[in-house]
Amino acid sequence: MSSMRMRAVSGIQVGDQFRVTRTFTEQNVIDFAETSRDYNPVHFEDRFAAIKNFRGRICHGLLVGSLLTEIGGQLGWLATEMNFKFKKPVYPGDTITCELTIRNMNARGFGEADVIFTHSDGTVVIEAEVKGNLPGEPERELMSLMIEGTCRQDG
């Protein structure tokens, strides 16, 4: 079980940080297009990408943004709002790190976080913010049972 899931079970606090890193592949772009039906030529045609002033085909912005959902899923966070600012393109083969920092959380478990997506060369490619409901005590207890294997994770 991930350390993020374990941290969620113990209780998330303001200032907590969570990080994931992924290298995006051509196959990721193809799979995302099949799921999203986003076949924008900028993702599949070098000449089209060049006209848009990119050095090659680029990854879908929301494919890269899905790193945020990897963190949220591990935490059991039910997002109610996500805002992305796409700053720089990401190309197949690029390695991106997504770091989420809990900025605010109220007594009812509604949280806000800042999210930075950084290329391995240090360039910020996406800035984001997410808001939503963090797991409360009942959810954390169930996640603990899931980790222990004493209840089925599929319902």
N, C-alpha and C positions, 0 to 999 in steps of 0.2 A: 504494500500500500504506500502511496506517495507520502512524503513528509508534509506536503500541503494539506492532505486529508487529515493527517494526524493533528496538525496545527488547528484546523477547523474544529476538530472534536474537542480540543482543549480550550477553545475560545479565542476568537480573533479580537485584536485590540488596535486602536488607533496607532499608527506608526509601523504596523507590521508590513513587511515586504515579501513579495512572492515573485519568483523568476522562472521563466522557461526559455529554452533556446531551441531553434529548429533551423535546419537547412532546407530550403524549398527546392523542389525538383520539378522538372518538366512534367512528370507524371502527376504531381500535386496540382499543377495548373489544369491539366486535362481532366482530372477527377473533379476539381472544383467547378469547371465549366459544365461538365455533365450534370452535376447536382444543381447548380444555380441557373443553368441555361444562359450564362453570360459568355457569349462567343465573340466579344468585341475583338476585332482584328488586331488590336494593340497587344493582345495576349498570344496571337498565333501567326502573325505575319511580320517578318522583319522589316519589309519595305514600309508597311503601314506604321510600325513603331518608329522608324527613321523619320517619317514625315512629321511625327509628333515630337521629334527631337529626343528620342530615347536611343540608347546605343544598341538596343535589341528588344526582343519581346519581353514584356514585364508580367510579373505575377499580379493576379487580382488583388486589389487593396483589401477586400474583406477576407480573402484567403490568408493574407498576412495578419489581418486583424483577428483571425480566429485563434491566434495564440492567447488572446485575452479570454476567450471562452474556455480554453484548456485550463487556465487558472481558475476561472469561475466555477467550472464543473468540478474540479478537485475540492474546492472550498464548499460546494453546495450552495453557492450564491445564486439567488434568483434575480437576475438583472431586470430592472424596469426602464433603464435608459442607458444608452451608449452613444457617445459623441466622439467621432474620429476626425483628426486633421491629418490628411495625407501630405507629407512634406517632400519625400523623395521616392523615386521608384525602387522597387525590389525586383531583381532579376532571378530567374531560375539559377540555382547554384549558390545564391547568397544565404548567409547565415544571419539570422535575426534573433535578438534577445528581447523578450517582453518582460518589463518589470512593473508590477502593480504595487502601489503604496496606499494603504488605508489612510485616508485623510480625515474622515469624520465618521462617527457612528453614534446613533442615539440609543436611548434605553430600550427601545422596541426592536433594535437590531437592524434599522435602516442605515445602510452604509454608503459612503462615497469614497471613490479612489481615483488617484491620478495614475496614468499608465503611459510609459515611454517605451517605444519600440526602437531599438538601436541596432544598426548594421555592425558586423564584426569589425569594421574599420572605424567605429566610433560615431558615425553619422546617425543622427536621429531621423528615422524614416516616417514615423507616425507618432503623434501625440494624441492621447485619448483621455476620456474620463468615463467612469461607469458609476451608476447608482443602482441600488437595489437592496433586497432583503437578505441579510446574512443569516445563517442557520441559528435558530434559538435552541434552548435547552432540549426540547423534544426531538428536534432534528439531529442535534449532536449526539444524543443518547442512541438514536437509531443508527447513525453512522458508526458509532463505536461498536454496536452489535454487528454491523456489517463487516467491520474490520476483523472482529473476533471470529467471524464465520458462523455466528449463532442465529443469523437470519439470512434469508435469500436476498441477494442484491437486486434481483429483477422484480421484486414486488412481493 
